[in-house]
């Protein structure tokens, strides 16, 4: 009898802990999980449509794109802007494995409020029982303190269209984990670093993901839909590329815990290669192709400040190339001529069969032109940004 009572008390206590960690999720709902694409009074919900099967359609409500309630919130200032972009694009790629673009419509996260995400990203403390990051142990040594593991968290919703209605078909939650935690010992003091191994950040991320999953399952709209949880390894502040998606798991049929994770061998490198990328397995043939492209472009147009590329690999194969070129051009005719030459050089030297983007910027950061080719395409789309507002 006493044993049963203790077990009952234990279960109640555990439920209380989970609920405390979840925060007030009810207030972060957007209401019904189903919305009509037809007009009702002055309210309408439609989709954006898509020009490429590789991309999701988006949700438009009352004539406006439906934005996220909590996008961009981070535990601390992240000086590497590539992390957010890489995190979001990687999360989309993971989602496509579970929610194909042909069957689902993308909607920015609507179930997690900014206050809930802020609390989750904080340290657990007497004033924040919802914190997923560990309590401070009062120590400031680089190897003795409790670091901030979870840096950012993002929600993506995937809708199913049935006739004139959209209903929630699934949710993806990404957890951005620090590989380096930057901190100060005193306010406005010097910055110190705590390095976090991939093994440690992965273990912490999986533990936090299960807590998040239990919280989400408390919501009636999320009790039974598939929920994807993905772990992202943030790159350091001085890295020239963003971080990497490292693992994901899928919770189905209302399950509240995950034990089976799928590891991902996705890597980002910078071309020309640094000592880091040379030692990490970036394909030498891919770099050679880029080097030829860079050499010909610089020889033809000497007024360039830099030509680099972010190379995205999946299972050791190049999956996307993002080229960044900084110029010293001032006249529009120079930019037009350069863009036309780039389209020809890229088609000749850069790898085929993968998406390629080329962004041309001035030294002060203004975008001057943009070129892109899809994985199945052979020619490049080009656009020159004019001060007069036309091509």
N, C-alpha and C positions, 0 to 999 in steps of 0.2 A: 504493500500500500504506500509506504513512504517512498519507495523507488519510483512508482508511477507518478507520485506527486512531484518529486524532484524533476523527473523528465518533463512533466507538463510545464513546470515553472521555467525550466531551461528553454523549452521551445518558445514560450511567451517572451522570455528575455531576448532570445535570438531575434524574434520577429520585431521586437521593439528597437533593437540595434539597427536592423536593416531599414526600418522605417525612418529612424533618426538620420541615417546616412543618406536617405533618398531626398530629403527636403520636401518642399511643397510642390510636387509635380503637378498636382491638379490645377494649380493656377497657371501652369505653362501650356495648357492645352489650347488648341485653336477651336475647340468645340467639337462638332461632329466630324468623324473621319471620312464622311462622304459628302461630296459637293457636286452640284449640277453644272453642266456646261451650257445650260439654257438660261435665259434671262428670267429672273424672278424679281419683279419690281425694278430696282436699280442695281441689283447684285448679280454678277455673272462670274463664272469660273470657266476658263478655257485653257487650251494648251498652245504652246508657241509654234508647234509644227517643227519639222526638222528637214534639213537639206542633205543629211548624210546619216546612214544607218549606224554609223559608229557612235553617234551622239544621242543623248536623251532629249526628248521634248521636255519643256519646262511648264510650270503652272503659272497662269495669269489670273489674278482675281481682281474684279472691278477695273479692268483695264491696266493693271499694274503687275509687274513681276513680283511674285511672292518671295520676299527676302527672309533670310534666317533670323531667328530671334536671339541667337547667341554666337554668331560667327565672329572669329577674330579675337576672342577673349583668350588671354594667356596668363599663366601663373606669374610671369615676370617679363620684363622687356626683352624681346628677342631681336638681336641686331642683325641676324641673317634673314633677310626678307625672302630668300629662296625657300626657307623651310615651310612657310604657309602655303606657297604655291605648289610645292612638291607634295606636301601633305594632302591637299585637296585633290590634286590630279591623281595621286596614288590611290586615294580612297575611292574615287570614281572607278578606277581600273579594277579594284577589288570587288566593288559592287557589281560590276558587269559580269563577274563570274557567277553571281547568284541571281541578280535581277537583270536579265538581258534587255537591251535597248528596244527590241522589237515588241516587248510585252509590258514594259513599265515606263511610267512617266516620272521624271525627276522633280522633286519639290525640296526646296531648302528646309532645313530642320525647323519644325514648329512645336515640338513637344517639350524641349528643354529651354527654360527661360534663362536669361543672362544671369540672374541671381543664383539659380541652381548651379550653373556651370562655374560661376565664380567661387561658390562655396566648395564645390568638388575639387577645384584646382588649388584651394587653400590647404594649409596644414590642419590636421586634426588638432583641436584645442578645446579648452573649456568654453570658448565663445563660438566655436565652429565644429559641432559634432559631425557635420557632413563631410569634412575634409578627407580627401583620399590620400593626400601626401602625409607622411608620418609626422608625428609630434616632434618639435624641436627638443633635442636632448641637452641644450644649453652649451654645447661645445662648438668651437669655431675652427678646429683643425681640419685641413682638407680631407683627411682620411678618417677622422673621428666623428664628425658631425653627421646628422641625418640629412641627406640631400633632398632637394625637390626632384622627385622622379617624373611626375606628370606635369608637362609644360602646357599642353593645349588639348582640347577635346572638341570634336565636331560631330554634329548629327546631320544625316542626310535621309530624307524620306522618299520612298518609292511607291508610286500610286498605280493602281490598276484601273483602266478605263473600261467601263461596261455600259455601252449605249451612250446616254447623255450624262453619266455620272462617273466621278472619280472616287475611289475608295482606297484606303491605305492597304498596300500589299506587303510592305516590309520596311525595315529601318536599318541603316548602317551607322555605327558609332565608331569613330576613330579616336584612338588615344595616342597623342604625341609624347613620346618618352625622351627625356634628356639623356644624351650621351656625355654631356658636360654640364654641370650645374654651376652657374656663375653667382657669386655672392660677395657681400662686403661684411666686414667684421664690425664696422661702425657706420652710421649714416653718412653718406657721401665720401666714404673712405675708399681705399684701394680695392680693386676687384680681384678676387681669388677664384680658383677653380677646383671643383671636385669631379674627377673623372669617374664615369659609371660604365662598367663593362656591359657588353651586349647580353651576357648571361644574366646579370643582375637586373638590368632594366626590363628584360623580357619576363623574368619571374615576377617582378613587381607589377608589370603591365597586365599579366594574366590574372593576378590576384585582384587588381582594381577592376578589370573587365567583368569579373564575376559579381562584384559588388554593384557595378552599374547595371548589369543585367537584372539582378534581383530588384533594383529600384524601378527599372522600366516595366517589369512584369506586374508591378503594383497598379499600373494604369489599366483601366478596362479596355481601352483602345489598343493596348500593346500586349494584352495577355496571351494571345495565340499567334500573332503574326511572326514571320521569320525575322530574326534580329542578327545582323552581322556585326561582329566586333573585330576591329583590326588594330594592330600595333604598328606604330611608326617610330623609327629611330631618328631623332633630330640630329642634324649635323652641327658642328661647332660654329661659333660666330665667325671664325676666320676662314671657313670653307667657302669655296667658290661655287658650290652646288648645294642643293637641298639634301635632305636626308633620304632614308629608304624605308619602304614598307617591309616589315620583317615576318609578320605572321597574321593569320586571320582564323576565325572560327564562326560557325553558324549555329544559332540556337533555334530549334524548330519545335512545334507542337507545345509551346508554352513552357519549355524547360527553363529552369532558373539557375542552372550551372553549366559550365563548359569545361570539359577535360580534353577533348580532341581538337588540337590546333594544327593548321596547315602552315608549314614554314614557307617563306617566299625568298627566292634568291634574286631580288631586284636591287640593282645598284645604279648610282648616278656618278658620272665622272666628268671631268673637265678636259677639253682639248684646246690647245696643246697639253699633253699630259704633264701633271706634276709628279713629283717623286711618289706621292701617295697612289695615284692612279696607275703608275707603271708597276707598282708592286701588288696591285689589287686585281689584275686580270682584265683590264680593258683591252679589247681586241686590237692588235697592232695594225691589221689591215684597215680597220675603220679609221684609226688615227692617221694612217698614211693617206687615205682618200681625202680626209679633211685637210691635211698638210698641203696636198697638191692644190686643193681649192683655195686655201688661204694664200699660198704662194702666187698663184695666178692673179687673184684679186688684188693683192698688194702691189704686184708688178704693174698691173694695168692702171690702178688708181693709187698713187703713192700717198695721197693725203688722208691716210687712215691712222687712227690712234690705236686701234686694236681689233683683232678678229679672234673670237673664242667661240666655243660651243659647249653646251651641256649635253652629254650623251647618256641616254637612259637605256639600261640593259635589263632584260628579263631572262633568267636562266642562261646567262653568258652570251645572249644574242642581242644585238642592237635593236631596240624597239622604237626609238624616237630620237631625233636630233634637233636641238634648238640652238641656232647660230645667232650670236650677238656681234654686231659690227658698229664701232664708233668712228665717226668721220670728222673731218675738218672742213666739210663742204659748207658753202654759204648760199650758192645760187640754186634755184629750183632746176635749172637745166642740168647742172651737175648731178643732182639727186636722181633725176629722171634717167639720165644716161647710165648712171651707176646701177640703178635698179634693173634696167634692161639687161645690162651685162651680167648681173648676179643671176638672173633667171637662166641665162645660157650656161654660165659656169657651173651653177648648182646642178643643172640637169646632166652635165658632162662628168663632173667629178664626185658629187656626193652619192652615197649609197641609195639604191632604189628599193622599193618594197616596204618602206617605212615612212611615217609622217615626218616631214621636215618643215621647220619654221625658221625664217630669217628676219630678224628685226634690225633695222638700221636706225641708229640714234646719233644725234649731234653730241658734241663734247659736254653740253650742259644738260643732257638727258632727254631732250625733245625727240620724239619718234618722227623720223623723216620718211621712212617707207617700210613696207611689210610684204613679205613673200611667204607663200605656204603651198605645200603639196601634200595630198593625202597619201596613204599607204598604197592605194590602188591607182593613183594618178600618175601621169607621165609629164604633165606640164605644170608650171607654177602659176598660182594666182598672185597678182601683184597689185599693190596700191601705194601711191605716192601721196603723202599728206601735204596739202598746199595751204599756204597762209591765206589764200583767197577763199578757201573752203571748197574747192573743186579739184578734180584729178589733174 
